[in-house]
Amino acid sequence: MDSMIIGSKIILRDKRLADAQDDYTWQTDPELAQLDAMPPLATTFSQYLSDYVSELRYSPQTRRRFAIETLDGKHIGNCTYYSISEAKGEAELGIMIGNRNCWDKGYGADAVATLLSYIFRRTDLKRIYLKTIDSNPRAQKCFQKCGFTPYGHLVRDGFSFVLMEIHRKQWERWQWKRNDTNSIKED
Ligand SMILES: CC(C)(COP(=O)(O)OP(=O)(O)OC[C@H]1O[C@@H](n2cnc3c(N)ncnc32)[C@H](O)[C@@H]1OP(=O)(O)O)[C@@H](O)C(=O)NCCC(=O)NCCS
């Protein structure tokens, strides 16, 4: 099933093999890796590509990945919801805008808002949570703009994280104020 979710500034679409080069560039970038509290990827592109093909074929029930494109079709990043637990009614959200020229232009907030809209309209999940490193005020501001609120701190692997969450009820109030008009196409 190919999905396309249209926001105000971005489109979320299913991942494709053609995304592999951008994704490899971003995942091997030390600054992006640090912001994601991960070591930079240290594999060759050919190995990466072979794993990428397998990942595209495999779609677990516990994860949904999307590419983020500008409205004119430029691939600028990715966002995902994962660790989906139907029993708990929750999932974790992750995002990365890899193209630095696209930071601070509202693409991240629109991608998160568009994904939240998709999740809360199309699934029964009731809570979305995330973590971001303390020293990333851009990310925290982006998530606050989308209605997330801090609920704790975590120190893991030498990184200190802010934990943030949004519940369906909070999202309903938030998107009513925002006058949400995203559209979803699936075929
Ligand atoms: C974090 C990220 C998703 C945010 O997306 P984005 O498109 O850059 O964010 P937005 O433009 O929607 O919002 C960023 C906000 O932070 C503000 N901001 C930027 N730097 C800031 C700083 N040092 N202190 C405070 N606010 C800051 C911007 O002004 C903007 O707020 P505004 O709209 O009120 O002006 C994106 O920048 C990104 O992926 N960065 C690289 C990887 C990364 O940080 N990964 C961790 C994600 S958890």
Ligand as a Chemical Component Dictionary entry (heavy atoms), coordinates in Angstrom:
data_LIG
# 
_chem_comp.id                   LIG 
_chem_comp.type                 NON-POLYMER 
_chem_comp.pdbx_formal_charge   0 
_chem_comp.three_letter_code    LIG 
# 
loop_
_chem_comp_atom.comp_id 
_chem_comp_atom.atom_id 
_chem_comp_atom.alt_atom_id 
_chem_comp_atom.type_symbol 
_chem_comp_atom.charge 
_chem_comp_atom.model_Cartn_x 
_chem_comp_atom.model_Cartn_y 
_chem_comp_atom.model_Cartn_z 
_chem_comp_atom.pdbx_ordinal 
LIG C1  C1  C 0 14.858 18.846 14.992 1  
LIG C2  C2  C 0 14.210 19.060 13.625 2  
LIG C3  C3  C 0 13.309 17.865 13.303 3  
LIG C4  C4  C 0 13.345 20.312 13.671 4  
LIG O1  O1  O 0 12.839 20.566 12.391 5  
LIG P1  P1  P 0 12.912 22.056 11.808 6  
LIG O2  O2  O 0 12.194 22.077 10.526 7  
LIG O3  O3  O 0 14.329 22.523 11.826 8  
LIG O4  O4  O 0 12.077 22.825 12.962 9  
LIG P2  P2  P 0 11.012 23.981 12.853 10 
LIG O5  O5  O 0 11.486 25.050 11.895 11 
LIG O6  O6  O 0 9.671  23.408 12.624 12 
LIG O7  O7  O 0 11.061 24.528 14.355 13 
LIG C5  C5  C 0 12.299 24.862 14.947 14 
LIG C6  C6  C 0 12.090 25.958 15.959 15 
LIG O8  O8  O 0 13.241 26.008 16.810 16 
LIG C7  C7  C 0 13.722 27.322 16.864 17 
LIG N1  N1  N 0 15.152 27.251 17.153 18 
LIG C8  C8  C 0 16.170 26.947 16.343 19 
LIG N2  N2  N 0 17.339 26.966 17.011 20 
LIG C9  C9  C 0 17.033 27.286 18.297 21 
LIG C10 C10 C 0 17.805 27.472 19.484 22 
LIG N3  N3  N 0 19.138 27.321 19.469 23 
LIG N4  N4  N 0 17.150 27.798 20.628 24 
LIG C11 C11 C 0 15.790 27.960 20.658 25 
LIG N5  N5  N 0 15.009 27.801 19.549 26 
LIG C12 C12 C 0 15.629 27.469 18.396 27 
LIG C13 C13 C 0 13.392 27.887 15.486 28 
LIG O9  O9  O 0 13.440 29.301 15.477 29 
LIG C14 C14 C 0 11.982 27.339 15.313 30 
LIG O10 O10 O 0 11.036 28.054 16.083 31 
LIG P3  P3  P 0 10.036 29.149 15.399 32 
LIG O11 O11 O 0 9.255  28.425 14.348 33 
LIG O12 O12 O 0 9.198  29.617 16.544 34 
LIG O13 O13 O 0 10.939 30.212 14.820 35 
LIG C15 C15 C 0 15.295 19.237 12.505 36 
LIG O14 O14 O 0 15.955 20.476 12.662 37 
LIG C16 C16 C 0 16.316 18.140 12.493 38 
LIG O15 O15 O 0 15.991 17.018 12.162 39 
LIG N6  N6  N 0 17.567 18.453 12.847 40 
LIG C17 C17 C 0 18.695 17.568 12.747 41 
LIG C18 C18 C 0 18.605 16.263 13.477 42 
LIG C19 C19 C 0 18.053 16.344 14.869 43 
LIG O16 O16 O 0 18.041 17.352 15.548 44 
LIG N7  N7  N 0 17.605 15.188 15.317 45 
LIG C20 C20 C 0 17.004 15.004 16.587 46 
LIG C21 C21 C 0 15.544 15.000 16.478 47 
LIG S1  S1  S 0 14.838 14.415 18.001 48 
# 
loop_
_chem_comp_bond.comp_id 
_chem_comp_bond.atom_id_1 
_chem_comp_bond.atom_id_2 
_chem_comp_bond.value_order 
_chem_comp_bond.pdbx_ordinal 
LIG C1  C2  SING 1  
LIG C2  C3  SING 2  
LIG C2  C4  SING 3  
LIG C2  C15 SING 4  
LIG C4  O1  SING 5  
LIG O1  P1  SING 6  
LIG P1  O2  DOUB 7  
LIG P1  O3  SING 8  
LIG P1  O4  SING 9  
LIG O4  P2  SING 10 
LIG P2  O5  DOUB 11 
LIG P2  O6  SING 12 
LIG P2  O7  SING 13 
LIG O7  C5  SING 14 
LIG C5  C6  SING 15 
LIG C6  O8  SING 16 
LIG C6  C14 SING 17 
LIG O8  C7  SING 18 
LIG C7  N1  SING 19 
LIG C7  C13 SING 20 
LIG N1  C8  SING 21 
LIG N1  C12 SING 22 
LIG C8  N2  DOUB 23 
LIG N2  C9  SING 24 
LIG C9  C10 SING 25 
LIG C9  C12 DOUB 26 
LIG C10 N3  SING 27 
LIG C10 N4  DOUB 28 
LIG N4  C11 SING 29 
LIG C11 N5  DOUB 30 
LIG N5  C12 SING 31 
LIG C13 O9  SING 32 
LIG C13 C14 SING 33 
LIG C14 O10 SING 34 
LIG O10 P3  SING 35 
LIG P3  O11 DOUB 36 
LIG P3  O12 SING 37 
LIG P3  O13 SING 38 
LIG C15 O14 SING 39 
LIG C15 C16 SING 40 
LIG C16 O15 DOUB 41 
LIG C16 N6  SING 42 
LIG N6  C17 SING 43 
LIG C17 C18 SING 44 
LIG C18 C19 SING 45 
LIG C19 O16 DOUB 46 
LIG C19 N7  SING 47 
LIG N7  C20 SING 48 
LIG C20 C21 SING 49 
LIG C21 S1  SING 50 
# 
